[in-house]
Amino acid sequence: MLELLAPAGNAECAKAAINNGANAVYLGFSSFSARQSAGNFDETAFRAIVQKARFCGVKIYVAMNTIVKDGELEDFLKTLLLVWNLGADAIILQDALLGRAIHRRYPEIVLHLSTQAGVCNLAGAKFAKECGFSRVILARETPLSEIARIAEFIETEVFVQGALCTSFSGQCYFSSFAGGNSGNRGRCKQPCRKLYAYNRNGNTEKNYALSLSDLCVGEDIRKLADIGVVSFKIEGRMRRAEYVAAAVRYYRTLLDGTQGKESALSDLKRTYNRGNYTKGLAFGQDKRFLSPAVQGHLGEKVGVVKVVGGKYCVESAFKPRQGDAFKILRDGKEIGGATYDKTNGKTFTITSKTRLRNGDGVFVTTDTAVNERVLQPKKSGKITVSLYFYEGETPVVECGNIRFAGTRPLQSANSRPLTPEELTTCFLKTDGLPVAVEFDNVDIQGNIFIPKSELNALRRSLYSAVVEETARGRKTEYQPLQAEKITGENGKRAVIATDFTGVFSDIAIYKPDDCRAELPESFKNGSFEKYLYYPAFATENDLQSLQERLKETAIDGVYAENYGALVFAKENGIKVFAGTGFHLINAVSVSELLQDERVAYYTISKEANAEEAAALRGEKAFALASGGIKIMELCYCPFGKTCKVCDKKRVYTLTDENGRVFPVRRYLAADGSCRFEVYNCAELIGKGVKGAGQLLDLTLVADKEQAIAAKNDEQAQKTVYKNHTSGHYKRGVL
């Protein structure tokens, strides 16, 4: 069965999802959720929503999809076991290696691999299955061709609606390095939604350069179903209940083939719509993918302004009412907001603090009538009850396998006997249970009397037993996860670069500007270990290109930002240097990784502080020591694919409202398309972590020899790097 999966940031949203036809709901518990700013659920609220979901035949998935530090592992695991024992149908994890350890210890727990793990090709899906995950939630950037291949191999979940992250899933460090709040720890401050300017074709104007439109696959959901996708996910744990309700209603009409899809889409736009929607990268970058002019909720257009006698009039078929609100656009850009004033025949007037002009577009962003309508449906489960009330015998009530008998025989009535109507009326009271009661047998024999208190007690006993039966708890007991002790020290140096002329290093990691080009002579002829860069986003074309490069010279392995590289390495007989994209920040995950004979080296998370990093050092360990800090991967064209007028620079800059300048590297993928990497506005300086090898990212550094010579001298590094930072080593990250 196809699954429509809805978000729930709180209990109200969860109920809205269930009431409008979701097959499953995903939510966060009070900790370890990638949406820490959502309301999330405590134990009491979680029990209640699990109960409603069980009666309504809806599944509950709990998102615990953050990276977890060593000191948090015990709490993390105990929380995971708590929600599992309370009735969660699956747990969503980001860390595949931690998931493998959990699966080995608790094989009965159902695990889904988060989109934050970046599965975007068959190799990544194979690794997920090796680790014990039953489902992968694909990266939003995954193209249809890759989705089809993955869906044949493992149960697959795909986003169809909601916000899009500008960076590739799980590889964004913008919030982390710009403000100390890690997106990988559920605390993203969304710096991508602010104003920036690209230095392209002489442009200096700031707009929402990194902001993307909301995803709306719409009727193309059928194309996803046809290639084997089983779960269709709506994003939005930070959004309101009316949005959840409207989104579920819209996709319910599409999946069920029922009427009303146009009105349902209109309702959805009015509850939340950023950028008038895009089909997303699965279907190729479309003209609406970017939303540089409008950052927030756009709503739906209902008319244009006509200034009459100083009043702002709108002629429209829309019938507003008090409480409705609007956004005003001029030449495609937001200029202000407005509220409903009054209706005059076929027109209505609005008030605005902004001076409006004739022709300004009027978009309704709060439609109170829609909000009320989409929250009206109520869904309940069904139970069937049988009642046997015989004079002289104890009463018997049944529901499924549950059977209760009264405490004493039923007596004869002195006056008016118990009627079937009175009996069923009592049992139609469900004491708050989200169920509709149907009766199989209502059998009364004789003239019976029973006190109301006894009848009510019998009903309460039956329904309490029904609740207990429905919420049958599991009893998986806590056992700590074990990690092998990490020993030894590493004194090697590894350099990431596009050219290795004059570079002396133990390990060279070649990151090409053009993935189709042959390997440079400076790399092929160098007397160092040789690793090719395996990007976080790698399609089948990219992997075929990597395989071609392996034939050009003796290659030791791949430096990888994605779990799929472990499978790629096995299939090609090479080693893996696990990069910062693995987010290694606890000993269990490192221990799991080192059990893989394909792993030659690993890199400690660049979000670890000095103490956390020191605990993970070992003979195969590296730590980012100096050079560039990559903070985002862009798998799309930030310039709207206007190739004919593009100046095609290797490095652009992105300047924020505070004047900070972030380098943006452009490179060519295996299919010739442009991809982009955003680097931090300040380069990293320092010696790295004592006992771990030094990793230097010199991708954008012109004088590599000078940068390498200054590897252990912070003062010298400051002359190499105009802007510099110590990263997270001193203060860490939230």
Stockholm file with secondary structure:
# STOCKHOLM 1.0

chainA/1-734         MLELLAPAGNAECAKAAINNGANAVYLGFSSFSARQSAGNFDETAFRAIVQKARFCGVKIYVAMNTIVKDGELEDFLKTLLLVWNLGADAIILQDALLGRAIHRRYPEIVLHLSTQAGVCNLAGAKFAKECGFSRVILARETPLSEIARIAEFIETEVFVQGALCTSFSGQCYFSSFAGGNSGNRGRCKQPCRKLYAYNRNGNTEKNYALSLSDLCVGEDIRKLADIGVVSFKIEGRMRRAEYVAAAVRYYRTLLDGTQGKESALSDLKRTYNRGNYTKGLAFGQDKRFLSPAVQGHLGEKVGVVKVVGGKYCVESAFKPRQGDAFKILRDGKEIGGATYDKTNGKTFTITSKTRLRNGDGVFVTTDTAVNERVLQPKKSGKITVSLYFYEGETPVVECGNIRFAGTRPLQSANSRPLTPEELTTCFLKTDGLPVAVEFDNVDIQGNIFIPKSELNALRRSLYSAVVEETARGRKTEYQPLQAEKITGENGKRAVIATDFTGVFSDIAIYKPDDCRAELPESFKNGSFEKYLYYPAFATENDLQSLQERLKETAIDGVYAENYGALVFAKENGIKVFAGTGFHLINAVSVSELLQDERVAYYTISKEANAEEAAALRGEKAFALASGGIKIMELCYCPFGKTCKVCDKKRVYTLTDENGRVFPVRRYLAADGSCRFEVYNCAELIGKGVKGAGQLLDLTLVADKEQAIAAKNDEQAQKTVYKNHTSGHYKRGVL
#=GR chainA/1-734 SS CCEEEEEESSHHHHHHHHHTTCSEEEEEBSSSCSCTTSCCBCHHHHHHHHHHHHHHTCEEEEECCSCCCGGGHHHHHHHHHHHHHTTCSEEEESCHHHHHHHHHHCTTSCEEECGGGCCCSHHHHHHHHHTTCSEEECCTTCCHHHHHHHHTTSEEEEEEEECCCSSCTTCCCHHHHHHSCCGGGTCCCCGGGSCEEECSTTCCCCBCTTCBCCEECGGGHHHHHHTTCCEEEECCTTSCHHHHHHHHHHHHHHHHTCSCHHHHHHHHHHHCCSTTCBCCGGGCCCTTSBCSSCCSCCCEEEEEEEEETTEEEEECSCCCCTTCEEEEEETTEEEEEEEEEEEETTEEEEECSSCCCTTCEEEEEECHHHHHHHTCCCCCEEEEEEEEEEBTSCCEEEETTEEEECSSCBEECSSSCCCHHHHHHHHTCCTTCSEEEEEEEEEEESSEECCHHHHHHHHHHHHHHHHHHHTCCCCCCCCCCCCCCCCCCCCCEEEEESCCTTCCCSEEEECCSBTTSCCCHHHHTCSSEEEEEECSSCCHHHHHHHHHHHTTSCCCEEEESSTHHHHHHHHHTCEEEECGGGCBCSHHHHHHHHTSTTEEEEEBCTTCCHHHHHTTCCTTEEEEEEECCEEEEECSCTTTTCGGGCCCCSEEEEEETTCCEEEEEEEECTTSCEEEEEECSSEECSCCCTTSEEEEECTTCSCHHHHHHTTTCHHHHHHHCSSEECTTTTTCCC
#=GC SS_cons         CCEEEEEESSHHHHHHHHHTTCSEEEEEBSSSCSCTTSCCBCHHHHHHHHHHHHHHTCEEEEECCSCCCGGGHHHHHHHHHHHHHTTCSEEEESCHHHHHHHHHHCTTSCEEECGGGCCCSHHHHHHHHHTTCSEEECCTTCCHHHHHHHHTTSEEEEEEEECCCSSCTTCCCHHHHHHSCCGGGTCCCCGGGSCEEECSTTCCCCBCTTCBCCEECGGGHHHHHHTTCCEEEECCTTSCHHHHHHHHHHHHHHHHTCSCHHHHHHHHHHHCCSTTCBCCGGGCCCTTSBCSSCCSCCCEEEEEEEEETTEEEEECSCCCCTTCEEEEEETTEEEEEEEEEEEETTEEEEECSSCCCTTCEEEEEECHHHHHHHTCCCCCEEEEEEEEEEBTSCCEEEETTEEEECSSCBEECSSSCCCHHHHHHHHTCCTTCSEEEEEEEEEEESSEECCHHHHHHHHHHHHHHHHHHHTCCCCCCCCCCCCCCCCCCCCCEEEEESCCTTCCCSEEEECCSBTTSCCCHHHHTCSSEEEEEECSSCCHHHHHHHHHHHTTSCCCEEEESSTHHHHHHHHHTCEEEECGGGCBCSHHHHHHHHTSTTEEEEEBCTTCCHHHHHTTCCTTEEEEEEECCEEEEECSCTTTTCGGGCCCCSEEEEEETTCCEEEEEEEECTTSCEEEEEECSSEECSCCCTTSEEEEECTTCSCHHHHHHTTTCHHHHHHHCSSEECTTTTTCCC
//
